[in-house]
Amino acid sequence: MNTEQWFTFQLANTWLAIEPSMVVTILDPQHYVHLPLTPDHILGIIPHGQSIIPILHLSLFLRMINSGQIDPQTHRVLIVKVKDMDVGIPIQVTGGVELVPVEKVSKNILTKNGRLQDFLMGEFEGEQGLSGILDIGLVLERARV
């Protein structure tokens, strides 16, 4: 049986998944340095290693339900690397890495929350329930992070 690995996390009460190879680390809540003239979904920047990375308020960018009620500075920050870009995303909870049989991944998207459906490549029924597979590369391209 062929399986795929997915790193799962919760964002605005919705479970999402990305490729584990994209996860750099998870940080405790951070204080962001705000930048003037940036879109609302860019919370600011933080130092990370030898670089400075932007913090993307993903639930706000995707217009997810309850995203305005979430204080991103009280949440852990998922650092992801897509191509040559690192970005931080405040998240609620991590689920960890799940092994999912390929045949259990559906291309029919049932997960709906704001514009999230436009950025999902599929979904699966996992340990946390239904998890949407997020095309994080497309998100970053459209968010212009």
N, C-alpha and C positions, 0 to 999 in steps of 0.2 A: 504494500500500500504506500503510495506516494504521499508525503506530508509537506506542508509549508510551515515555517515559523513566523509568528506575528507577535510583536510587542504591543500589549494592550494598555490603554489608559482611559481614564474618565475625564470628560470635558463637558461642562454644563449638563451633567446627569446623563450623558450619552457615552457609550463605550466605543472607542475607536482603536484601530490597529495600524501599525506601520511596520516596515521591515526592521528587524532588530539591528541590522548593520548600520542603520541611520542614527541610532541612539548613541550619543557620546557619553552623557552622564545625566544624573538628576541632582539638582542643587536644592538646598533648603531655601525658603522664601528669601528674596533678594530686595534690596533697595535699588530702584532704577534711577538713573540720571535722565531726566526728561529732556527732550530735544524740541526746540521751537519749530513751528511750521511743518511738523510731521503729521500724517493722518492719525486719526483717533486710535486705530488698531495697532499703532506702534507706540508702546508704552514708554520706551526709552532704550537705554543701553546699559550693559553691565560689563565689568572686566571678567574675562575668562581665560586663564592661562596667559599666553603672551598676546592676546588680542582683545578687542572690544566687540561684543556681539549685540545685535538688536533683540528686543523682547517683543514678540508678536502676541497680541491679545486675540488669539485665534477664535474664541467663541464670539467676540464682538465682530471680527471680520466676517465670520460666517452668519452673523445675525441670528445666533442660536437663542432659543427661549431661555430666559433667566440670565443671559450673559451680563446684563447691566447690574444684576444683584450680586455678582461674584467680585470679590476684591482680590485681584490677581497678586497683590503684594503679600497676601497671607497664604499663598499656595506655593507648592514646590514647583521648580522650573525644570522642564524637560529640555535638555540641549540636544538638538538634532543637527546632523550634517547632511546636506544635500549637495552633491557635486562638490564645489569648493566653498560653500557657504554654511556657516554655523549660525543658528538662530535659537533663541530661548522661547519656550511656550509654557506659560503657567497652566498647570493641570490640577485636577482635584486629587486623583488617586491613580496609582499604577496597579495593573493587574499582573504584570510580568510577561514572560514569553510563553506562548501557547503553541503546541504542535497541532496543526489542523490538517486532517485528510483533504487532499486537493478536491475530491468530489463533494466535500461539505461546503466549499466556497461557492456562493451563488452570485451570479451577475445581476440578478433581479434585486433591485435596491428597495428595501422596505423602510429603512431608517430615514426618518424625516425630522429635521430640526433646522429651521431657517434655510440658508443656502447650502447646507452641508451636503445634500444629495448631489449637487453639481460637482463635488470634489471626491466622491466615493467611487472606487473601482470594483467594489463587490462587498460582500458581507458574509459572516459565518456565525453560527450558534456556538459560542464558546463557553468557558467556565463562568464568565460574568453575564451571560445572556447574549443577545444579539450585538455583534461588534461590526461596525462599518470599517472597511479598509480604505484608509485615507491616502489620496494621491498628494502627499506633502510637497512634492516638487511643483505640481500645478498650483497648489495653494501659495507657495512662496513666489512663484512667477506672477500670479495675479495680484498678490498683496504688495508686490514690488519691495520686498524686504531686502 
